[in-house]
Amino acid sequence: MARTWSVQQLNELGRVRLSRSFFMRDMLHSEIAQVHGLTNAPDDPELAIAAGTRLCEELLEPLQERWGRLAIRSAYRSPAVNALGSEQMRAGKKGYNCASNERNAAHHIWDMRDKDGCMGATACVVVPGFWDAHQKPGDWQILARWIDNNLPYSSLFFFPTLWAVNINWHERPLRRVDSYAEPKGRLYRNDKGSNA
């Protein structure tokens, strides 16, 4: 059963600092929740904070330090918000790009462990400074290779618009890079830089 939140409790949750630059409030915005009147907040705040802290400290902070300010497009999703997004996506409605709750456990649903009991967290980010400098077809691969060589990510999924990327921290990292941007498909899997 989903937890009920008061305004004061959500204020306190939003003030939790996940890293030097990022607060929980930065991670809670959801267009789906906003349009459909849902509260996008975790049922298990402690697990969401633990996973989100690892994501922010180990991936987002160093990415921002190297490439400049990050714009958070989508990060934490409650199971209810994600389930609605997944249902709408299956119905073919535009703007809803959510995988099932099972597939998003330890990804966008930070407070739900995956089927193996592992925690993880995903944020979809845009790196405006990178986009401004690298807009040629396939340039997203420059950022993918930098992340692959420098950060302890689990998975990356690139999108064609502004080279947005779903960047995932996970207790058991896959080291996998995929893309909807050209060239589409799998770029890396497992050991650094190896083609799948």
Stockholm file with secondary structure:
# STOCKHOLM 1.0

chainA/1-196         MARTWSVQQLNELGRVRLSRSFFMRDMLHSEIAQVHGLTNAPDDPELAIAAGTRLCEELLEPLQERWGRLAIRSAYRSPAVNALGSEQMRAGKKGYNCASNERNAAHHIWDMRDKDGCMGATACVVVPGFWDAHQKPGDWQILARWIDNNLPYSSLFFFPTLWAVNINWHERPLRRVDSYAEPKGRLYRNDKGSNA
#=GR chainA/1-196 SS CCCCCCHHHHHHHHTCBCSSSCBHHHHCCCHHHHHHTCCCCCSSHHHHHHHHHHHIIIIIHHHHHHHCCCEEEECCCCHHHHHHHHHHHHTTCTTCCCCCHHHHBTTTBTTSCCTTSCCEEEEEEECHHHHHHCCSTTTHHHHHHHHHHHCCCSEEEECSGGGCEEEEEESSCCCEEEESSSSCEEEEESSTTCCC
#=GC SS_cons         CCCCCCHHHHHHHHTCBCSSSCBHHHHCCCHHHHHHTCCCCCSSHHHHHHHHHHHIIIIIHHHHHHHCCCEEEECCCCHHHHHHHHHHHHTTCTTCCCCCHHHHBTTTBTTSCCTTSCCEEEEEEECHHHHHHCCSTTTHHHHHHHHHHHCCCSEEEECSGGGCEEEEEESSCCCEEEESSSSCEEEEESSTTCCC
//
